[in-house]
Amino acid sequence: MIDWDKLRVFYNVVESGSFTRAATRLQIGQSAISRQISGLEERMGVPLFHRHARGLLLTEQGELLFRTAREVFSDLAMVQARITEDMTVSQGALKIAATIGFGTAWLTPHIHKFLKQNPDIRLTLRLSDNPVDLTVHESDVAITALVTEDEELIYRELLCRPLYIYSSPKYLFEFGVPLIPEDLDRHRLVVFSDKAMIPFDNVNWLLTCGTLPGVKREAYLSINNLYGIARAIEEGSGIACFPSYIAKNCKNIVQILPETPVPSVRFYFVYSRQLKDSKKIEQLWKFLSKEVQKEEDHE
């Protein structure tokens, strides 16, 4: 008989792509992760991973176990949702996952209004740039810029925001103001550092803005948190690009190169088809959509 704890750890290792990220996700030590996987392989009598320098790769038996585990956890999540929630009543627990930057700078300032309007809902907000698996009920809703090809998920576009270029008066006084994108070659660029867990595409667009095809600038400072990048810019560390919802929470920064065409980031409101009739989720969607519309009406 398979140990459910070991199976849960195995599933999260595959989903996370490494023992390290799975340990963070499950909030247990990496050595405990390794012991659980070794114990599961011993119980199954077969290796589940090919281990090599570039990371983890599932064996044929591991692929079979993962597909089965995903189906089992998905079915359990559906049963849990039906047991714990009356689909016609807006009350009870609601779990939301969001990226750190968006969750900190945009979502948390708005969410108190939602709770005031829906006093019978008990909300848990999970902020992480790690991918979230909605099919196993880690969260009820995810607000994310990353889209996956999963027919079990419903995507509704929540908002679209441009990535503007910012710096501080202190930095610009010392190093000069770039007048065209090519001038960025001579400036200190602050970018997002974690390639494995980016909050959205084009997060490091500044490294190629105005360069020749295939040419990429070298970063002066890399940080794995958008709000941290904004704080570094406030203190005069250099130049960065991020959405306006981050910038409006900052002091002593200015937009530069305003005529330069910029990419945008789109955030989606995502939930499992198993919860398509959930009153709580529909209430949350309507609330967030209205908040977005209010912002756009005032811009």
C-alpha positions as CSV (number, residue, x, y, z in Angstrom):
1,M,0.0,0.0,0.0
2,I,1.4,3.4,-1.0
3,D,2.0,6.0,1.8
4,W,-0.1,9.1,0.9
5,D,2.4,11.5,2.4
6,K,5.2,10.0,0.2
7,L,2.9,10.2,-2.8
8,R,2.1,13.9,-2.0
9,V,5.8,14.7,-1.8
10,F,6.5,12.9,-5.1
11,Y,3.7,14.8,-6.8
12,N,5.0,18.1,-5.6
13,V,8.6,17.3,-6.6
14,V,7.5,16.6,-10.1
15,E,5.3,19.7,-10.2
16,S,8.0,21.9,-8.8
17,G,10.8,20.5,-10.9
18,S,13.3,20.1,-8.1
19,F,13.7,18.9,-4.5
20,T,14.6,22.5,-3.4
21,R,11.5,24.1,-4.8
22,A,9.3,21.2,-3.5
23,A,10.8,21.7,0.0
24,T,9.8,25.4,-0.2
25,R,6.4,24.6,-1.5
26,L,5.7,22.0,1.2
27,Q,7.6,23.9,4.0
28,I,9.7,20.9,5.0
29,G,13.4,20.3,4.8
30,Q,15.1,19.1,1.6
31,S,16.6,16.1,3.4
32,A,13.0,15.1,4.4
33,I,12.0,15.3,0.7
34,S,14.9,13.1,-0.3
35,R,14.0,10.5,2.4
36,Q,10.4,10.4,1.3
37,I,11.2,9.9,-2.4
38,S,13.8,7.2,-1.5
39,G,11.2,5.5,0.7
40,L,8.6,5.6,-2.1
41,E,11.1,4.1,-4.6
42,E,11.9,1.4,-2.2
43,R,8.2,0.6,-1.6
44,M,7.5,0.6,-5.4
45,G,10.7,-1.4,-6.1
46,V,11.6,0.8,-9.0
47,P,13.5,4.1,-9.5
48,L,11.1,7.0,-10.2
49,F,13.7,9.5,-11.4
50,H,16.7,9.6,-13.6
51,R,19.1,11.9,-11.7
52,H,21.6,13.9,-13.7
53,A,23.4,17.3,-13.6
54,R,20.5,19.2,-15.3
55,G,17.9,18.1,-12.9
56,L,15.2,15.4,-12.4
57,L,13.7,13.4,-15.2
58,L,11.0,10.9,-14.6
59,T,11.5,7.2,-15.5
60,E,8.7,5.4,-17.4
61,Q,7.4,4.1,-14.1
62,G,7.6,7.6,-12.6
63,E,5.6,9.0,-15.5
64,L,2.9,6.4,-14.9
65,L,2.8,7.1,-11.1
66,F,2.6,10.9,-11.7
67,R,-0.3,10.7,-14.1
68,T,-2.2,8.4,-11.7
69,A,-1.4,10.7,-8.7
70,R,-2.6,13.7,-10.6
71,E,-5.9,12.0,-11.3
72,V,-6.3,10.9,-7.7
73,F,-5.5,14.3,-6.2
74,S,-7.8,16.0,-8.7
75,D,-10.7,13.7,-7.8
76,L,-10.1,14.2,-4.1
77,A,-10.1,18.0,-4.6
78,M,-13.4,17.8,-6.4
79,V,-14.9,15.8,-3.5
80,Q,-13.5,18.2,-0.9
81,A,-15.0,21.1,-2.8
82,R,-18.4,19.5,-2.9
83,I,-18.3,18.5,0.8
84,T,-17.0,21.8,2.2
85,E,-18.9,24.3,0.0
86,D,-22.5,25.0,-0.7
87,M,-22.2,26.1,-4.3
88,T,-25.2,28.5,-4.0
89,V,-24.0,30.4,-0.9
90,S,-21.2,33.0,-0.8
91,Q,-19.6,31.9,2.5
92,G,-16.9,29.7,4.0
93,A,-13.1,29.4,3.2
94,L,-11.6,30.8,0.0
95,K,-8.0,30.4,-1.0
96,I,-6.3,32.7,-3.5
97,A,-2.9,32.4,-5.0
98,A,-1.1,35.3,-6.7
99,T,2.5,36.3,-7.6
100,I,4.4,38.2,-5.0
101,G,4.6,41.5,-6.9
102,F,0.9,41.6,-8.0
103,G,-0.4,40.3,-4.7
104,T,1.6,42.7,-2.6
105,A,1.1,45.9,-4.7
106,W,-2.3,45.4,-6.2
107,L,-4.4,42.6,-4.7
108,T,-3.9,43.2,-0.9
109,P,-4.8,46.9,-1.0
110,H,-8.2,45.9,-2.6
111,I,-9.1,42.7,-0.8
112,H,-10.3,44.3,2.5
113,K,-13.2,45.8,0.5
114,F,-14.2,42.3,-0.7
115,L,-14.1,40.9,2.9
116,K,-16.2,43.8,4.1
117,Q,-18.8,43.1,1.4
118,N,-18.7,39.4,2.1
119,P,-18.3,39.0,5.9
120,D,-19.1,35.3,5.9
121,I,-16.0,34.4,3.7
122,R,-12.7,33.5,5.3
123,L,-9.9,34.3,3.0
124,T,-6.4,32.9,2.7
125,L,-4.0,34.7,0.3
126,R,-0.9,32.7,-0.8
127,L,1.8,34.9,-2.4
128,S,4.5,33.1,-4.3
129,D,6.1,33.1,-7.8
130,N,6.0,29.3,-7.7
131,P,3.4,27.8,-10.0
132,V,0.2,26.7,-8.3
133,D,-1.7,23.6,-9.2
134,L,-5.4,24.3,-9.0
135,T,-6.4,20.8,-10.0
136,V,-5.4,19.5,-6.6
137,H,-7.0,22.3,-4.6
138,E,-3.8,24.1,-3.5
139,S,-5.9,27.2,-4.0
140,D,-9.4,27.9,-5.3
141,V,-8.3,30.8,-7.5
142,A,-5.0,31.9,-9.0
143,I,-4.3,35.3,-10.4
144,T,-1.4,34.8,-12.7
145,A,0.2,36.0,-16.0
146,L,1.3,32.5,-16.9
147,V,-1.1,30.5,-19.1
148,T,-1.0,26.7,-19.4
149,E,-2.7,24.4,-21.8
150,D,-4.9,22.7,-19.3
151,E,-8.5,22.1,-20.3
152,E,-9.5,21.6,-16.6
153,L,-8.9,25.3,-15.9
154,I,-11.0,28.3,-16.7
155,Y,-9.1,31.6,-17.7
156,R,-10.8,35.0,-17.5
157,E,-8.7,38.0,-18.3
158,L,-8.6,40.4,-15.4
159,L,-6.4,43.3,-16.4
160,C,-3.7,44.4,-18.8
161,R,-0.9,46.8,-17.7
162,P,2.1,48.2,-19.7
163,L,5.6,47.8,-18.4
164,Y,7.1,51.3,-18.1
165,I,10.7,52.3,-17.5
166,Y,11.6,54.0,-14.2
167,S,14.5,55.4,-12.4
168,S,15.1,57.9,-9.5
169,P,16.1,61.6,-9.7
170,K,19.1,60.8,-7.6
171,Y,20.4,58.2,-10.1
172,L,19.6,60.3,-13.2
173,F,21.4,63.3,-11.7
174,E,24.5,61.2,-11.2
175,F,24.5,59.1,-14.4
176,G,22.5,61.2,-16.8
177,V,19.1,60.7,-18.5
178,P,18.9,58.2,-21.4
179,L,17.2,59.9,-24.3
180,I,16.8,56.9,-26.6
181,P,16.6,53.1,-25.9
182,E,20.2,52.6,-27.2
183,D,21.5,54.8,-24.3
184,L,20.6,52.1,-21.9
185,D,23.8,50.3,-23.0
186,R,25.7,52.8,-20.7
187,H,23.4,52.5,-17.7
188,R,22.9,50.3,-14.6
189,L,19.9,48.0,-15.2
190,V,18.1,46.2,-12.4
191,V,16.2,43.1,-13.4
192,F,14.4,40.0,-12.1
193,S,16.9,37.2,-11.3
194,D,15.0,33.9,-11.0
195,K,14.7,32.5,-14.5
196,A,12.8,29.4,-13.2
197,M,10.0,31.4,-11.5
198,I,9.4,34.6,-13.4
199,P,6.1,36.4,-12.5
200,F,5.3,37.2,-16.2
201,D,6.9,37.2,-19.7
202,N,9.0,40.2,-20.7
203,V,9.9,40.8,-17.0
204,N,13.5,41.5,-18.2
205,W,12.5,43.2,-21.4
206,L,14.8,46.1,-20.5
207,L,17.9,43.9,-21.3
208,T,16.9,43.8,-25.0
209,C,15.1,47.2,-25.4
210,G,16.7,49.0,-28.3
211,T,19.4,46.3,-28.9
212,L,20.1,44.4,-32.1
213,P,18.4,41.0,-32.6
214,G,20.2,38.4,-30.4
215,V,22.0,41.1,-28.3
216,K,21.3,41.1,-24.6
217,R,22.7,43.6,-22.0
218,E,24.3,42.5,-18.8
219,A,22.4,43.4,-15.6
220,Y,23.9,45.6,-12.9
221,L,21.7,44.2,-10.2
222,S,19.4,41.1,-10.1
223,I,16.6,40.6,-7.5
224,N,14.0,37.8,-7.4
225,N,11.2,40.1,-6.3
226,L,9.5,43.0,-8.2
227,Y,8.8,45.1,-5.2
228,G,12.4,44.6,-4.2
229,I,13.5,45.9,-7.6
230,A,11.3,49.0,-7.2
231,R,12.7,49.7,-3.8
232,A,16.3,49.4,-5.2
233,I,15.3,51.9,-7.9
234,E,13.9,54.3,-5.3
235,E,17.3,54.3,-3.5
236,G,19.2,55.1,-6.7
237,S,20.5,51.7,-7.8
238,G,19.7,52.2,-11.5
239,I,16.9,51.7,-14.1
240,A,14.2,49.1,-14.2
241,C,10.9,48.3,-15.9
242,F,7.8,47.2,-14.1
243,P,4.0,47.7,-14.2
244,S,2.4,50.9,-13.0
245,Y,0.7,49.1,-10.1
246,I,4.1,48.6,-8.6
247,A,5.2,52.2,-9.4
248,K,2.3,53.9,-7.7
249,N,3.4,52.5,-4.4
250,C,6.9,54.0,-4.8
251,K,8.2,57.5,-3.9
252,N,11.0,59.4,-5.6
253,I,10.9,57.5,-9.0
254,V,10.1,59.0,-12.4
255,Q,9.2,57.4,-15.7
256,I,11.9,57.7,-18.4
257,L,11.9,57.1,-22.2
258,P,8.1,57.7,-22.3
259,E,8.0,57.6,-26.1
260,T,9.5,54.1,-26.3
261,P,6.9,51.4,-27.3
262,V,6.6,49.0,-24.3
263,P,5.2,45.5,-23.8
264,S,2.2,44.8,-21.5
265,V,1.5,42.1,-19.0
266,R,-1.9,40.4,-18.8
267,F,-3.2,38.9,-15.6
268,Y,-5.8,36.2,-15.6
269,F,-8.4,35.0,-13.0
270,V,-8.0,31.2,-13.1
271,Y,-9.9,28.4,-11.4
272,S,-10.8,24.8,-11.9
273,R,-13.8,23.7,-13.9
274,Q,-14.8,21.7,-10.9
275,L,-15.6,25.0,-9.2
276,K,-17.4,26.7,-12.1
277,D,-20.6,27.0,-10.1
278,S,-19.0,28.4,-6.9
279,K,-20.8,31.4,-5.6
280,K,-17.7,32.6,-3.8
281,I,-15.5,32.5,-6.9
282,E,-18.1,34.4,-8.9
283,Q,-18.4,37.0,-6.2
284,L,-14.7,37.5,-6.1
285,W,-14.5,37.8,-9.9
286,K,-17.2,40.4,-10.0
287,F,-15.6,42.4,-7.2
288,L,-12.1,42.3,-8.8
289,S,-13.4,43.2,-12.2
290,K,-15.2,46.3,-10.8
291,E,-12.0,47.4,-9.0
292,V,-10.1,47.1,-12.3
293,Q,-12.7,49.1,-14.1
294,K,-12.7,51.8,-11.5
295,E,-8.9,52.2,-12.0
296,E,-9.2,52.3,-15.7
297,D,-12.0,54.9,-15.5
298,H,-9.6,57.2,-13.5
299,E,-6.6,56.8,-15.8
